[in-house]
Amino acid sequence: MKKRDGTTAIVIGASMAGLMTARVLSEHVDRVTILERDRLPHDPAPRKGVPQGRHAHILLATGQRLLDGWFPGITDELVRDGAVPVNTKDMLWYQGGGYLVRADLGFITMSMSRPLLEHTVRKRLLLQRPNVSVTDETPVDGLIVEDGRVVGVRVDSVEHRADLVVGCTGRHTRFFDQLATVGFPTPEVSAIRIDMAYGTRVVRRRPDDFDGTVALVADDPTRSHRMGTIVPVEGDRWIVTVASYHGDVPPTEPAGYADFSRSLPSPVLADVLARAEALAPVLTHRMPTSKRRNVDRLKRTPPGFLVLGDAICSFNPIYGQGMSSAALQAEALGQAIERHGPTSATLARAFYQRAATVVGVPWRIAAGADFADPRTSGPKPAGTDLINRYFNKVWQACHTSLPVARQLTLVQNLLVRPESLMTPAMVVRVLLAARRSPAAGPRRRRDRGQAAV
Ligand SMILES: Cc1cc2nc3c(=O)[nH]c(=O)nc-3n(C[C@H](O)[C@H](O)[C@H](O)COP(=O)(O)OP(=O)(O)OC[C@H]3O[C@@H](n4cnc5c(N)ncnc54)[C@H](O)[C@@H]3O)c2cc1C
């Protein structure tokens, strides 16, 4: 237990990054106050400041592992409130021209609506950490900077002072603009243009709607690059999300939405939509770029302040990485504080270095996959085209090889590094298994045909 020394922290934003940050900080400072602009609902419900909360949210195994550690009992509570446990053997996954082999990989993830997850994490945080409080309807206007150090925040001209301020205000964070006006450099931004559009529909769920608990379907990125997912959530509902890139926006009227779903290479989503009772109109969400602020390259950053979560890296959401990346960043913040202390002038820099490492892996996975679409533009990580050619083989190998499908699932869940799919033994396994894929024959014939033209 930490010795009481009167240290205080303010976390701005009570979404997933803010809540997990507060949990970590509560072990290192005496008092943590979360300031949130929105009025927070008493029940699990969507809210204005988190518009993405109405769309399907997948919690990767890494994020779940960290939440389980910070909030013992949270999984049981989520299940009691209607979250659906998903075994990997119940995932129907179509990618690379075929279905992945299915097997129990020894871990279960939870499927629920984003509002239920956030609500439960907030409830547990306030219950389990008495030194944390949340004040809602409190929009932070700016930081208070004195002698080059951030010493608090301003809300409606009222000052709230703290030893450490953490900005968890998401992708559109404005604090760096304010810091620039007092002479601090702004981080260079890497933006990958994807012009992604989501279309989401909530429908009534029956457990026998299809042979599985979750389905993911992705078309070839060099063809339509359309994709979709169907996830079970509390209240016997499915959230169906379809998505595409570069201006191919899913229609919102029901017939057009059904046609879009039918155009996917597996009929699973369209078949469920055709039978199930619709519970809400189709909602859309657009995201022009995957965006990463390279905070680790900042030459100077004020002591007493750092940002975390989507404010550092806002990924193409289709890979389900945002909340788990925020969890990994919060864990990294705890490690940096253990080493440097919560009030140290070197904390932000030390944290940003660690955050760059934990964000780097999901960023490379997402950016690499985004560049498989030839219309994608932006800073392409070195070696991406070569890796993408290899990953075409990995997807095909997953149609027949359990060890490859298992390794890929571990990588996608951020449990092991992508390099584990590139060891010499794995490469041999991938290349041999890919030849057995039902997708390999026609494709090879077609490729030869194209080459001959
Ligand atoms: C369409 C879509 C689908 C997604 N799907 C997934 C998924 O399947 N899996 C996954 O892991 N991630 C997914 N994500 C990403 C995920 O939603 C975020 O990574 C996650 O919410 C963490 O973000 P955050 O807490 O950093 O910021 P946000 O969630 O954006 O929250 C920012 C918070 O700050 C508050 N705020 C803003 N300004 C102020 C201010 N001045 N003062 C006080 N409060 C303020 C806001 O009200 C809000 O509560 C998806 C994102 C999108 C857009």
PDBQT file of the ligand as one rigid body, heavy atoms in Angstrom, charges set to zero:
ROOT
HETATM    1  C1  LIG A 501     -16.739   3.035 -34.951  1.00  0.00    +0.000 C 
HETATM    2  C2  LIG A 501     -15.735   2.602 -33.915  1.00  0.00    +0.000 A 
HETATM    3  C3  LIG A 501     -15.690   1.270 -33.505  1.00  0.00    +0.000 A 
HETATM    4  C4  LIG A 501     -14.754   0.860 -32.566  1.00  0.00    +0.000 A 
HETATM    5  N1  LIG A 501     -14.676  -0.468 -32.234  1.00  0.00    +0.000 NA
HETATM    6  C5  LIG A 501     -13.772  -0.877 -31.321  1.00  0.00    +0.000 A 
HETATM    7  C6  LIG A 501     -13.676  -2.251 -30.956  1.00  0.00    +0.000 A 
HETATM    8  O1  LIG A 501     -14.350  -3.124 -31.504  1.00  0.00    +0.000 OA
HETATM    9  N2  LIG A 501     -12.771  -2.596 -29.983  1.00  0.00    +0.000 N 
HETATM   10  C7  LIG A 501     -11.965  -1.663 -29.390  1.00  0.00    +0.000 A 
HETATM   11  O2  LIG A 501     -11.169  -2.029 -28.523  1.00  0.00    +0.000 OA
HETATM   12  N3  LIG A 501     -12.027  -0.364 -29.724  1.00  0.00    +0.000 NA
HETATM   13  C8  LIG A 501     -12.897   0.056 -30.667  1.00  0.00    +0.000 A 
HETATM   14  N4  LIG A 501     -12.964   1.384 -30.997  1.00  0.00    +0.000 N 
HETATM   15  C9  LIG A 501     -12.059   2.339 -30.316  1.00  0.00    +0.000 C 
HETATM   16  C10 LIG A 501     -12.556   2.652 -28.897  1.00  0.00    +0.000 C 
HETATM   17  O3  LIG A 501     -13.866   3.159 -28.939  1.00  0.00    +0.000 OA
HETATM   18  C11 LIG A 501     -11.588   3.626 -28.204  1.00  0.00    +0.000 C 
HETATM   19  O4  LIG A 501     -10.284   3.173 -28.390  1.00  0.00    +0.000 OA
HETATM   20  C12 LIG A 501     -11.881   3.708 -26.715  1.00  0.00    +0.000 C 
HETATM   21  O5  LIG A 501     -13.096   4.357 -26.496  1.00  0.00    +0.000 OA
HETATM   22  C13 LIG A 501     -10.806   4.454 -25.917  1.00  0.00    +0.000 C 
HETATM   23  O6  LIG A 501     -10.827   5.763 -26.301  1.00  0.00    +0.000 OA
HETATM   24  P1  LIG A 501     -10.516   6.970 -25.294  1.00  0.00    +0.000 P 
HETATM   25  O7  LIG A 501     -11.044   6.674 -23.945  1.00  0.00    +0.000 OA
HETATM   26  O8  LIG A 501      -9.089   7.310 -25.453  1.00  0.00    +0.000 OA
HETATM   27  O9  LIG A 501     -11.352   8.169 -25.964  1.00  0.00    +0.000 OA
HETATM   28  P2  LIG A 501     -12.905   8.312 -26.206  1.00  0.00    +0.000 P 
HETATM   29  O10 LIG A 501     -13.599   7.024 -26.116  1.00  0.00    +0.000 OA
HETATM   30  O11 LIG A 501     -13.056   9.110 -27.449  1.00  0.00    +0.000 OA
HETATM   31  O12 LIG A 501     -13.402   9.179 -24.969  1.00  0.00    +0.000 OA
HETATM   32  C14 LIG A 501     -13.035  10.510 -24.742  1.00  0.00    +0.000 C 
HETATM   33  C15 LIG A 501     -13.771  10.998 -23.488  1.00  0.00    +0.000 C 
HETATM   34  O13 LIG A 501     -13.318  12.303 -23.152  1.00  0.00    +0.000 OA
HETATM   35  C16 LIG A 501     -14.449  13.142 -22.894  1.00  0.00    +0.000 C 
HETATM   36  N5  LIG A 501     -14.019  14.520 -23.182  1.00  0.00    +0.000 N 
HETATM   37  C17 LIG A 501     -13.631  15.026 -24.382  1.00  0.00    +0.000 A 
HETATM   38  N6  LIG A 501     -13.257  16.304 -24.242  1.00  0.00    +0.000 NA
HETATM   39  C18 LIG A 501     -13.392  16.615 -22.929  1.00  0.00    +0.000 A 
HETATM   40  C19 LIG A 501     -13.144  17.791 -22.164  1.00  0.00    +0.000 A 
HETATM   41  N7  LIG A 501     -12.672  18.911 -22.718  1.00  0.00    +0.000 N 
HETATM   42  N8  LIG A 501     -13.391  17.755 -20.833  1.00  0.00    +0.000 NA
HETATM   43  C20 LIG A 501     -13.867  16.631 -20.232  1.00  0.00    +0.000 A 
HETATM   44  N9  LIG A 501     -14.116  15.488 -20.919  1.00  0.00    +0.000 NA
HETATM   45  C21 LIG A 501     -13.875  15.482 -22.242  1.00  0.00    +0.000 A 
HETATM   46  C22 LIG A 501     -15.521  12.592 -23.828  1.00  0.00    +0.000 C 
HETATM   47  O14 LIG A 501     -16.816  12.984 -23.452  1.00  0.00    +0.000 OA
HETATM   48  C23 LIG A 501     -15.283  11.089 -23.673  1.00  0.00    +0.000 C 
HETATM   49  O15 LIG A 501     -15.923  10.590 -22.535  1.00  0.00    +0.000 OA
HETATM   50  C24 LIG A 501     -13.861   1.811 -31.979  1.00  0.00    +0.000 A 
HETATM   51  C25 LIG A 501     -13.907   3.146 -32.387  1.00  0.00    +0.000 A 
HETATM   52  C26 LIG A 501     -14.810   3.531 -33.361  1.00  0.00    +0.000 A 
HETATM   53  C27 LIG A 501     -14.805   4.971 -33.825  1.00  0.00    +0.000 C 
ENDROOT
TORSDOF 0
